[in-house]
Amino acid sequence: MLCAALAAAIAGTASAAMADVKIGFLATLSGPSADVGRDQFDGVSLALDLLSGKLGGVKAVIVKEDDEQKPEVAINALGRLLDREKVDIVVGLTFANVMMALQNRIASTDIPFIGTVAGPSSVAGRQCKANEFVMSWQSDAPAEAIGKYLSDKGIKRVSTMTPNFIGGKDKIAGFKRFYKGQIVDEIYTPLNELDFSAELTELSASKPEAIYGFFPGGLGVTFVRQYQQAGLLSKTALYTSNTIEGSAVDAMGTAALGSVVGDSWTPGAPNPQSRRFVEAFQKRFGRIPSSYAAFSYDAIMMLDAAVRDVKGNTADHKALTASIKSARFASVRGNFRFGRNNFPIQDYSIYQVVRNSVGKPGFKLLEADVFKDHGDAYAQQCNLK
């Protein structure tokens, strides 16, 4: 009887140790910017497929929630993931304003959170948390790369335009941090605005040498198309970050050609792991991957290394968090590691949108490593080690 009980206990322990890794996926999957959340999920699912549905050798299960780009919806959805579904990890977190609304709940648990799009400045700084990681970038950084590039090129007068939300404000703050010329116009539009004709007329009248714009998701398609329709494409170069992305590139068509993009990754990145990812993504989904898909793919590859490091014991959240912090994996970006605030330290390059070999818009590398091993401006405000 004792031997039978002991055998049952050992079997139960082994079963518990190999319990499924339960991933809560929380992102914007409906509304005008649903393409961003779709790209996040497709990046996650592709990585899991390539890993045979496992993280660190343990079967992974995904529970998906749509935050509808509404903070109150996101709070309730996160409650379901944590309290009812008992997930081990939360991945996703699309928009900065939604991410900010979740900070109290994130602080109340030790479950690791992996954001693959939003990177608000406050989370990188004073509100940093040991269990909260961002795989993409701090929101300022891609714009910082464009600002430095334009300054290096001697561009003297620039106008900026972005939606009026924390992500947009971070982008402009980053751009201004490294751009040394004159900001002629600094225009903010409502986050749900789809008619930019008045603002584009204002920009045109100011006659800047270049325009920096940031519009995520479906807003980006509308903005870039209207930029061309307003006659600006032939007059004033468009510089941007995180606007000309994924399937939106095909929707923009010729309106995107000639635009200059700054980021830590685009489909034009030359390293081998990026090429493999782009090929696999296009084969699986029939479209160009966005950086949001790439960062989400990286998140799963990083978690594969972290879960393997803890030997599948994801119930030990603190050990898992420590393994995430130090995880080594083959990023599509090449150089990647987490800084003290759990935000990336990585390289940033400049690309131009050009016709590719089949006549469609693609990304050509203009200048590699405008920033090398670049962190963010807020890390010193974070009290993590």
C-alpha positions in Angstrom: 0.0 0.0 0.0 2.8 2.4 1.0 4.7 1.6 -2.3 1.5 2.2 -4.3 1.0 5.6 -2.6 4.6 6.5 -3.1 4.4 5.6 -6.8 1.3 7.6 -7.2 2.9 10.6 -5.5 5.9 10.4 -7.7 3.7 10.1 -10.8 1.7 13.1 -9.7 4.9 15.1 -9.1 6.2 14.3 -12.6 2.8 15.1 -14.1 2.7 18.5 -12.3 6.3 19.3 -13.4 5.3 18.7 -17.0 2.0 20.5 -16.9 1.2 22.5 -20.0 2.6 26.0 -20.2 -0.5 28.2 -20.3 0.0 31.5 -22.3 -2.6 34.3 -21.9 -2.6 36.3 -25.2 -4.1 39.8 -24.7 -4.1 42.2 -27.6 -6.2 44.5 -29.8 -8.0 42.1 -32.2 -10.9 44.3 -33.3 -11.5 47.9 -34.4 -9.5 50.0 -36.8 -6.1 48.8 -35.5 -6.9 45.1 -35.3 -4.2 44.3 -37.9 -1.6 45.0 -35.3 -3.1 42.5 -32.9 -3.5 40.0 -35.7 0.2 40.4 -36.6 1.1 39.8 -32.9 -0.9 36.6 -32.7 0.4 35.3 -36.1 4.0 35.9 -35.0 3.2 33.9 -31.8 1.5 31.1 -33.5 4.2 30.7 -36.2 6.9 30.5 -33.6 5.0 27.9 -31.7 4.4 25.9 -34.8 8.2 25.9 -35.6 8.7 24.7 -32.0 6.2 21.9 -32.4 3.8 23.6 -30.1 6.2 23.5 -27.1 8.1 25.9 -25.0 11.3 24.4 -23.5 10.0 21.0 -24.5 6.7 21.4 -22.7 3.4 21.6 -24.5 2.1 25.2 -24.7 -1.6 26.3 -24.7 -2.8 29.7 -25.7 -5.9 31.5 -24.2 -6.7 34.5 -26.4 -8.5 37.7 -25.3 -9.4 40.8 -27.3 -9.0 44.2 -25.4 -10.9 46.0 -28.2 -8.4 48.9 -27.7 -10.4 49.8 -24.6 -8.7 50.1 -21.2 -11.8 48.9 -19.3 -12.2 45.9 -21.5 -8.5 45.0 -21.1 -8.8 45.1 -17.3 -11.7 42.6 -17.3 -10.0 40.4 -19.9 -6.8 40.3 -17.9 -8.8 39.4 -14.8 -10.2 36.4 -16.7 -6.7 35.3 -17.8 -5.2 35.5 -14.3 -8.2 34.5 -12.0 -10.1 32.0 -14.1 -7.6 30.6 -16.6 -4.6 30.7 -14.2 -2.2 31.5 -17.0 1.5 31.2 -16.5 2.6 34.1 -18.8 0.8 37.0 -20.5 1.9 38.0 -24.0 0.7 40.8 -26.2 -0.2 44.3 -24.9 -0.8 46.3 -28.1 -1.5 49.9 -27.3 0.3 52.1 -24.7 -2.9 53.6 -23.2 -4.3 50.1 -22.6 -1.0 48.9 -21.2 -0.9 51.8 -18.7 -4.4 50.9 -17.5 -3.1 47.4 -16.5 -0.2 48.5 -14.4 -1.9 48.1 -11.0 -3.0 44.5 -11.9 0.5 43.7 -13.3 2.0 44.9 -10.0 -0.3 42.7 -8.0 1.1 39.4 -9.3 4.5 37.9 -10.0 3.4 36.3 -13.3 5.6 37.5 -16.2 4.1 39.9 -18.8 5.8 40.1 -22.2 4.7 43.2 -24.2 5.4 42.9 -28.0 4.3 46.3 -29.2 3.7 49.0 -26.6 6.7 50.5 -24.8 5.5 53.6 -22.9 8.1 55.8 -21.3 6.7 55.5 -17.8 6.9 51.7 -17.8 10.5 52.0 -18.9 11.2 54.4 -16.1 9.7 54.9 -12.6 6.9 52.4 -13.1 9.2 49.5 -14.3 8.5 46.1 -12.8 10.5 43.0 -12.3 7.8 40.9 -14.0 7.1 43.2 -16.9 9.1 43.0 -20.1 8.9 44.7 -23.5 10.2 42.8 -26.5 9.7 45.6 -29.1 11.4 48.9 -28.0 10.7 51.8 -25.8 8.3 53.9 -28.0 10.8 56.8 -28.4 13.6 54.8 -29.8 12.6 54.2 -33.5 11.8 57.9 -33.8 15.2 58.7 -32.1 16.9 56.8 -35.0 15.0 58.9 -37.6 15.8 62.1 -35.7 19.5 61.3 -35.6 19.5 60.3 -39.3 17.9 63.5 -40.4 20.3 65.6 -38.3 23.2 63.7 -39.7 21.9 64.4 -43.2 21.7 68.2 -42.5 17.9 68.5 -42.8 17.0 71.9 -41.2 13.2 72.1 -41.1 10.9 69.2 -40.2 7.1 69.0 -39.4 5.7 66.2 -37.2 2.3 64.5 -37.1 0.9 61.8 -34.9 -2.2 60.7 -33.0 -2.7 62.3 -29.6 -2.0 59.4 -27.3 0.9 58.3 -25.1 2.5 56.2 -27.9 2.4 59.2 -30.3 3.7 61.6 -27.7 6.6 59.3 -26.9 7.5 59.1 -30.6 7.7 62.9 -30.9 9.7 63.1 -27.7 12.2 60.6 -29.1 12.4 62.3 -32.4 13.1 65.7 -30.8 15.7 64.2 -28.5 18.0 63.5 -31.4 16.8 65.9 -34.2 18.8 69.2 -33.9 17.0 71.3 -36.6 13.7 73.3 -36.4 10.3 71.7 -35.8 8.1 73.8 -38.0 4.8 72.1 -37.0 3.9 69.6 -34.3 0.5 68.3 -35.0 -1.5 65.8 -32.9 -4.8 64.3 -34.2 -7.5 62.3 -32.4 -6.7 58.6 -32.1 -9.9 57.7 -34.1 -9.5 60.4 -36.8 -9.5 59.1 -40.4 -9.6 62.4 -42.4 -6.2 64.2 -42.3 -6.9 66.6 -45.1 -6.9 69.7 -42.9 -3.6 68.8 -41.2 -1.9 67.8 -44.4 -2.9 71.1 -45.9 -1.3 72.9 -42.9 1.9 70.8 -43.3 2.1 71.6 -47.0 1.7 75.3 -46.3 4.7 75.3 -43.9 7.0 73.9 -46.6 9.2 71.7 -44.4 12.2 69.8 -45.9 10.8 66.6 -44.5 7.8 65.3 -42.5 8.0 62.8 -39.7 4.7 60.9 -39.1 3.6 58.0 -36.9 0.2 56.3 -37.4 -0.1 52.7 -36.2 -2.3 50.0 -37.8 -5.1 50.9 -40.1 -4.5 54.6 -39.4 -1.2 54.3 -41.1 -2.8 53.1 -44.4 -5.2 56.0 -44.3 -2.4 58.5 -43.5 0.0 57.4 -46.2 -2.6 57.2 -48.9 -3.9 60.7 -48.0 -0.3 62.0 -47.9 0.0 60.9 -51.6 -3.4 62.2 -52.5 -2.6 65.6 -51.0 0.3 65.8 -53.5 3.0 65.8 -50.7 4.7 62.6 -51.9 6.3 64.3 -54.8 7.2 67.4 -52.8 8.3 66.5 -49.3 9.9 63.2 -48.2 8.0 61.2 -45.6 10.1 59.7 -42.7 8.3 57.4 -40.3 8.6 54.6 -37.8 6.0 51.8 -37.1 3.6 53.1 -39.7 4.5 51.3 -42.9 4.1 47.7 -41.6 3.1 44.2 -42.8 0.0 43.9 -44.9 -0.5 47.6 -44.7 2.4 48.0 -47.1 0.4 46.3 -49.9 -2.7 48.3 -49.0 -0.6 51.5 -49.3 0.8 50.4 -52.7 2.6 53.2 -54.5 1.8 55.7 -51.8 4.5 54.1 -49.6 7.3 54.1 -52.2 10.2 56.4 -51.3 9.3 56.7 -47.6 12.1 56.2 -45.2 11.7 54.0 -42.1 13.7 53.8 -38.9 13.4 50.7 -36.7 15.2 47.8 -35.0 13.8 45.4 -37.6 12.0 45.4 -41.0 11.6 42.6 -43.5 14.7 44.0 -45.2 16.9 43.0 -42.2 19.8 41.0 -43.7 20.6 38.5 -41.0 19.9 34.8 -41.6 17.3 34.3 -38.8 15.3 37.3 -40.2 15.3 35.8 -43.6 14.1 32.5 -42.3 11.3 34.2 -40.3 10.2 36.3 -43.3 10.1 33.3 -45.6 8.2 31.1 -43.1 5.7 33.9 -42.3 5.0 34.7 -46.0 4.6 31.0 -46.8 2.2 30.5 -43.8 0.1 33.7 -44.1 0.6 35.0 -47.6 1.7 38.5 -46.6 4.7 40.5 -45.5 5.3 40.3 -41.7 5.3 43.5 -39.7 7.7 44.3 -36.9 4.9 43.5 -34.5 4.8 40.0 -35.9 8.6 39.8 -35.7 8.7 41.0 -32.0 6.0 38.5 -31.1 7.8 35.7 -32.8 11.0 36.7 -30.9 8.9 36.7 -27.6 8.1 33.0 -28.1 11.7 32.1 -29.1 12.9 33.9 -25.9 10.3 32.1 -23.8 11.4 28.8 -25.2 14.9 29.4 -23.9 13.5 30.7 -20.5 11.2 27.7 -20.0 13.9 25.3 -20.9 16.2 27.0 -18.3 13.7 26.4 -15.5 13.1 22.8 -16.8 9.5 23.4 -17.5 8.6 24.6 -14.0 6.6 27.7 -15.0 4.8 27.6 -11.6 7.9 29.2 -10.1 7.2 32.6 -11.4 10.2 34.3 -9.9 12.6 31.8 -11.3 10.9 32.1 -14.7 11.2 35.9 -14.6 14.9 35.6 -13.8 15.4 33.3 -16.8 13.5 35.6 -19.1 15.7 38.5 -18.0 18.9 36.5 -19.0 17.5 34.4 -21.9 19.7 34.0 -24.9 18.1 33.2 -28.2 18.5 33.9 -31.9 16.6 37.1 -32.4 15.4 38.2 -35.9 17.1 41.5 -35.0 20.5 39.9 -34.4 21.8 41.9 -31.4 19.3 41.8 -28.5 19.3 41.8 -24.7 17.2 43.3 -21.9 18.5 46.3 -20.1 18.0 47.0 -16.4 14.4 48.2 -16.9 13.5 45.0 -18.9 13.4 47.0 -22.2 15.6 46.0 -25.2 19.1 47.1 -25.9 19.5 46.6 -29.6 20.6 48.2 -32.9 18.5 50.5 -35.1 18.8 51.0 -38.9 17.3 53.1 -41.6 15.4 51.6 -44.6 13.6 52.9 -47.6 10.4 51.5 -49.2 11.2 50.5 -52.8 9.8 48.2 -55.4 11.1 44.6 -54.8 12.0 42.0 -57.3 8.3 41.2 -58.1 7.3 44.9 -58.3 5.7 45.2 -54.9 6.8 47.5 -52.1 9.7 46.2 -50.1 12.4 47.4 -47.7 15.9 48.4 -48.8 18.6 49.0 -46.1 19.9 52.6 -46.4 22.1 52.8 -43.3 22.9 50.1 -40.9 23.3 50.7 -37.1 22.4 54.4 -36.8 22.3 53.3 -33.2 24.4 50.3 -31.9 23.5 48.7 -28.6 20.9 51.4 -28.0 18.9 51.5 -24.8 16.3 54.1 -23.8 16.3 57.5 -22.1 14.3 56.3 -19.1 16.3 53.2 -17.8 18.2 55.3 -15.2 14.8 56.1 -13.6 14.1 52.4 -13.0 15.1 51.0 -9.6 15.6 47.4 -10.9 19.1 45.9 -11.2 
